[in-house]
Amino acid sequence: MLREFLLGLLIAVFTFVGTGSHGANDGIFGQFNLPRAIFSGPDGEIFVVDTFNNLLRRVDIIEDLCDEDCEEDCEIEHEPVEEGEPRRFRKETETIAGNILMIDHQNFPRGFYRDGPLENALFNRPTDGIIDSEGRILIVDSQNHAIRIIIGENVFTFAGGNGAGHKDGHVDEAEFNRPTSIAMDEDGNLFITDSGNDAVRKIDTEGEVSTIAEGFNYPTGIAINSEGVIFVSDTGNHKIRMIQDGEISTLSGRIILPEDVEWLHDGGYWDDEPIGGFADGPADYALFDTPTGLAFWNDKLIIADTANHKIRAIITDDYGYKFAITLAGVGHADYINDIPEAAAFHLPMGVYVFEDTLFIADTGNNMIRALPLDAEIFEIEEDEEDEE
């Protein structure tokens, strides 16, 4: 039904689900609490990793098919749909796994760790999810340092969960440190940004965990293109990196240190951590600020540029040059549904493409937003090409 819902949408940012307020309500007025990621199931359903509720949620699209024979006790109040009228849909949110036991001093649900039946399982700040090659749901349970899996009506620990650490080996013995994102290649191997270890880890189809790349600065996003190249949001370095044939290179972004910025020289900046910025243009010139989630639409890499409150992309022009462009967002925290250049987000952290539609975890707004995609919004502005 999601495919039918997405047909014919205008090229503009809209709210897919969420009221904007913190909460965990299910139903047609579904609420979220700083959601971090989106992914889809085999039947086209949308799953939301509801990070600060410590829940996995599902959004179902239901078409209102009420006609002149509609019964009086119809659950949804609406007028009968007559022949020739536009199709009408509603979106219902349902909690699939996890439970809220107690609230902390900041009024957020506390995280815990427990395997078991879906409604009794407990998570601690889950940050991503994926459907594996066998159709099972995997969840990155960040603060439990584990990868969890849903099989049937139960949640199990798939890998890690042995406390924070950095240990390769079989999934039962492996250790992670605040893993945040997950991707799968065409062979079914899983790749995870092990953020606290500044590394990218691999879980092969035999259940062996290995470290394939290190030396990042808290990486939090990962995606794999059709050629098997791994792309990583090197979040603390404000760069987009690539792993190809075991080698790490920078696709886009550059480092600015406090000592390089005049107004920070006497500003009491406490360390030499890179600082973020914003600039579109040639990929090696571009600036990002805390990039997180990554996704592909065809051969175009889409980036949640979180602290810039923008959705960016890396594209290649007709001459083979790579450019960073802004797809959507005005560049300050707000909530505006509009054409891409006028829309506004608040700390977007997750991006996911389904059926030529970009779904965005608009984390700070407690919403899932969406933007239909076409080739025109990826076109390079003339002034950006002139900078090459």
C-alpha positions in Angstrom: 0.0 0.0 0.0 3.0 2.3 0.5 3.7 2.3 -3.2 0.2 3.4 -4.0 0.3 6.1 -1.4 3.6 7.5 -2.9 2.3 7.7 -6.5 2.0 11.1 -8.0 3.3 13.1 -5.0 4.6 16.6 -5.7 8.3 17.3 -5.3 8.1 18.9 -1.9 9.0 18.0 1.7 6.0 16.7 3.7 5.4 15.1 7.1 5.0 11.4 6.7 4.3 10.6 10.3 4.7 12.2 13.8 3.0 15.0 15.6 6.2 16.9 16.5 5.8 16.4 20.2 7.7 13.9 22.3 5.7 10.8 23.0 5.1 7.1 22.3 1.5 7.1 21.2 0.5 4.5 18.6 -2.4 4.9 16.1 -3.2 7.6 13.6 -1.6 10.2 15.8 1.7 8.4 16.3 4.4 10.1 18.3 8.1 9.6 18.5 11.0 10.6 20.7 14.1 11.7 18.8 13.8 8.9 16.1 17.1 8.1 14.4 16.5 5.8 11.4 14.0 4.4 8.9 14.1 1.2 6.9 11.5 -0.8 5.0 10.3 -4.4 5.2 9.7 -7.0 2.5 6.1 -6.0 2.1 6.8 -2.2 1.8 6.0 -1.4 5.4 8.1 1.4 7.0 9.9 0.8 10.3 11.1 3.6 12.5 13.9 3.2 15.0 12.5 5.3 17.8 15.8 6.0 19.6 14.9 7.8 22.8 11.7 5.7 23.3 13.9 2.6 23.0 11.3 1.1 20.7 11.0 -0.3 17.2 7.9 1.1 15.5 6.1 0.2 12.2 4.0 2.6 10.1 1.2 0.9 8.1 -0.5 2.7 5.2 -4.2 1.9 5.0 -6.6 3.0 2.3 -10.0 4.2 3.2 -12.3 2.1 1.0 -15.6 3.1 2.6 -18.4 3.4 0.0 -22.1 3.9 0.1 -22.4 0.6 2.0 -20.1 1.7 4.8 -21.2 0.4 8.1 -22.2 2.9 10.9 -19.5 1.5 13.2 -16.7 2.2 10.8 -13.6 2.9 12.9 -12.5 5.9 10.9 -14.7 8.9 10.6 -14.9 10.0 6.9 -17.3 10.6 4.1 -17.9 7.7 1.7 -15.5 7.5 -1.2 -17.4 7.9 -4.5 -16.3 6.8 -7.9 -13.8 9.2 -9.4 -12.7 10.8 -6.1 -9.0 10.8 -5.2 -7.8 7.8 -3.1 -7.5 8.5 0.6 -5.0 6.9 2.9 -4.3 7.0 6.6 -1.1 6.1 8.4 -1.1 4.1 11.6 1.9 3.7 13.9 2.3 0.5 15.9 5.0 -0.5 18.4 6.6 -3.8 17.2 9.3 -4.4 19.8 10.4 -2.9 23.1 8.8 -1.5 26.2 9.0 1.6 28.4 9.6 0.7 32.0 10.6 4.0 33.6 11.4 7.7 32.9 14.8 9.3 33.7 15.4 12.7 35.3 15.3 14.3 31.9 11.9 12.9 31.2 13.2 10.4 28.7 12.5 6.7 28.8 15.4 4.8 30.4 17.1 2.1 28.4 17.7 -1.5 29.6 18.8 -4.8 28.1 16.5 -7.8 27.9 15.9 -10.5 25.3 12.6 -12.2 25.0 9.1 -11.7 23.6 8.7 -8.6 21.5 6.6 -6.8 24.0 9.0 -7.6 26.9 12.3 -7.0 25.1 14.3 -3.9 26.2 16.7 -1.7 24.2 19.0 1.1 25.1 19.1 3.9 22.5 18.7 1.8 19.3 20.0 3.8 16.3 19.5 1.8 13.1 17.9 -1.3 11.6 17.9 -3.4 8.5 16.3 -6.5 7.0 18.9 -9.2 6.5 19.3 -11.6 3.6 16.9 -14.0 5.4 14.2 -11.4 5.9 14.9 -11.0 9.7 15.0 -7.6 11.4 18.4 -6.5 12.9 18.6 -3.6 15.3 21.7 -1.7 16.3 21.3 -1.4 20.0 23.9 1.3 20.6 24.1 1.8 24.3 23.9 -2.0 24.9 26.9 -2.4 22.5 24.9 -5.0 20.7 23.2 -6.0 17.4 19.8 -7.5 18.2 17.7 -9.7 16.0 13.9 -10.4 15.7 13.0 -14.0 14.9 9.4 -14.8 15.0 7.8 -13.2 18.1 11.1 -12.9 20.0 14.1 -10.6 20.3 17.6 -12.2 20.6 21.1 -10.9 20.8 22.8 -11.5 17.4 26.2 -10.0 18.1 28.0 -8.3 21.0 26.1 -7.4 24.1 29.2 -8.3 26.2 29.9 -4.8 27.3 31.8 -2.0 25.6 35.0 -3.2 24.0 36.7 -4.0 20.7 37.1 -7.7 20.1 36.8 -9.6 16.8 35.7 -13.2 16.6 32.4 -15.1 16.5 29.3 -13.0 17.1 28.9 -14.6 20.6 32.3 -13.4 21.7 32.6 -10.1 19.7 32.6 -6.7 21.5 31.4 -3.4 20.1 31.5 0.2 21.6 28.4 2.2 20.8 27.7 0.9 17.3 25.3 3.2 15.4 24.6 2.2 11.8 24.4 -0.9 9.7 24.4 -1.8 6.0 24.4 -5.1 4.0 26.2 -5.9 0.7 24.8 -8.1 -2.0 26.4 -11.2 -0.5 24.6 -10.8 2.8 27.6 -9.5 4.8 26.8 -6.8 7.4 28.9 -3.7 7.9 28.6 -1.6 11.1 30.0 1.7 12.2 31.4 1.0 15.6 31.4 4.6 16.7 33.1 4.3 20.1 35.9 2.4 18.5 36.3 4.8 15.6 36.1 1.7 13.3 34.0 -0.1 10.7 33.3 -3.8 11.5 32.1 -6.6 9.4 29.9 -9.6 10.2 30.2 -12.2 7.5 27.6 -14.8 6.6 29.3 -17.3 8.9 28.9 -15.1 11.9 32.6 -14.0 12.2 33.2 -10.4 13.2 36.3 -8.5 11.9 37.6 -5.0 11.8 37.9 -3.8 8.2 38.9 -0.1 8.8 40.0 2.1 11.7 41.1 5.7 12.2 37.8 7.5 11.9 36.4 10.0 14.4 33.1 8.6 15.7 31.7 7.3 12.4 27.9 7.2 12.5 26.6 6.5 8.9 27.2 3.8 6.4 26.0 2.8 2.9 27.2 0.5 0.1 26.8 1.3 -3.6 26.1 -1.1 -6.4 29.8 -1.8 -6.9 30.4 -2.8 -3.3 32.2 0.4 -2.3 31.5 1.3 1.4 30.8 4.9 2.2 31.1 6.2 5.8 30.0 9.4 7.5 33.2 10.3 9.5 31.1 12.4 11.8 33.7 13.8 14.1 35.9 14.8 11.2 32.9 16.2 9.2 33.8 14.2 6.2 32.4 11.5 3.9 34.9 8.7 3.5 35.2 5.6 1.2 36.5 2.1 1.8 37.5 0.4 -1.4 39.8 -2.6 -1.7 40.8 -2.1 2.0 41.9 1.5 1.5 40.3 4.5 3.1 40.0 7.7 1.1 38.0 11.0 1.4 35.1 11.5 -1.0 34.1 14.9 0.3 34.7 17.4 3.1 37.7 19.0 4.7 38.9 19.6 8.2 38.9 23.0 9.9 40.6 23.2 13.3 39.9 25.9 15.9 43.4 27.3 15.3 42.5 28.0 11.7 39.5 30.1 12.6 40.4 33.6 13.7 37.4 34.2 16.0 38.1 30.9 17.8 41.7 31.8 18.7 40.8 33.5 22.0 37.4 31.8 22.4 38.4 29.3 25.0 37.9 26.3 22.6 38.9 23.4 24.8 40.6 21.0 22.4 41.8 20.5 18.9 38.7 18.7 17.6 37.7 19.6 14.0 34.8 22.0 13.7 32.0 21.8 11.1 31.0 24.2 8.4 28.9 24.6 5.4 29.9 24.9 1.7 28.5 23.3 -1.4 30.7 23.0 -4.5 33.5 20.7 -5.6 33.6 17.7 -3.3 37.1 18.3 -2.0 36.1 21.9 -1.2 32.7 21.2 0.5 32.1 21.5 4.2 29.8 19.5 6.4 28.8 19.8 10.0 28.3 16.4 11.8 27.1 14.3 8.9 25.3 11.2 10.0 22.9 9.0 7.9 23.7 7.9 4.3 21.6 6.5 1.5 21.8 6.0 -2.2 19.3 7.0 -4.9 20.6 5.4 -8.1 24.3 6.5 -8.1 23.8 9.6 -6.0 24.9 9.6 -2.3 22.4 11.3 0.0 23.7 12.7 3.4 21.9 13.8 6.5 24.1 16.9 7.3 22.8 17.0 10.8 24.1 20.2 12.4 23.6 22.1 9.2 19.9 21.0 9.3 20.2 20.1 5.7 19.9 17.1 3.4 22.9 17.1 1.1 24.1 14.9 -1.8 27.3 14.0 -3.7 26.8 13.8 -7.4 29.0 13.4 -10.5 28.7 15.8 -13.5 29.0 14.9 -17.2 32.8 15.4 -17.0 33.3 13.1 -14.0 33.8 15.8 -11.4 32.1 15.3 -8.0 30.1 18.0 -6.3 28.4 18.4 -3.0 24.9 20.0 -3.3 22.0 20.8 -1.0 18.9 18.8 -1.7 16.7 20.3 0.9 16.8 22.6 4.0 17.2 26.3 4.7 20.1 25.7 7.0 18.6 26.5 10.4 16.5 24.5 12.8 12.8 24.8 12.1 9.8 22.8 10.9 8.6 23.8 7.4 7.0 21.7 4.8 7.6 23.3 1.4 9.6 22.9 -1.8 13.0 21.5 -1.1 14.9 24.8 -1.0 12.3 26.3 1.4 11.8 23.3 3.7 13.3 23.2 7.2 14.5 20.4 9.5 15.8 20.1 13.0 18.9 17.9 13.3 18.0 15.3 10.7 19.9 12.1 11.4 18.6 9.4 9.2 17.9 9.0 5.4 16.3 6.1 3.6 15.1 5.7 0.0 12.1 3.7 -1.0 10.3 3.8 -4.3 11.9 7.1 -5.4 11.0 8.7 -2.2 13.5 9.9 0.4 12.4 9.3 4.0 14.1 11.5 6.6 14.4 11.0 10.3 13.9 14.6 11.4 15.2 13.8 14.8 14.9 17.1 16.5 11.3 17.5 15.3 10.3 14.0 16.4 9.0 13.3 12.9 9.6 11.3 9.8 9.5 13.6 6.8 9.6 12.6 3.2 10.7 14.1 -0.2 9.8 12.5 -3.6 12.9 12.4 -5.7 13.5 13.2 -9.4 16.6 13.9 -11.4 16.0 17.7 -11.5 16.6 18.3 -7.8 20.1 16.7 -8.2 21.1 19.2 -10.9 24.2 21.3 -10.2 23.8 25.1 -10.0 25.9 27.0 -12.5 27.8 28.9 -9.8 28.9 25.6 -8.2 30.3 24.3 -11.5 32.1 27.6 -12.0 34.1 27.0 -8.7 35.7 23.9 -10.2 
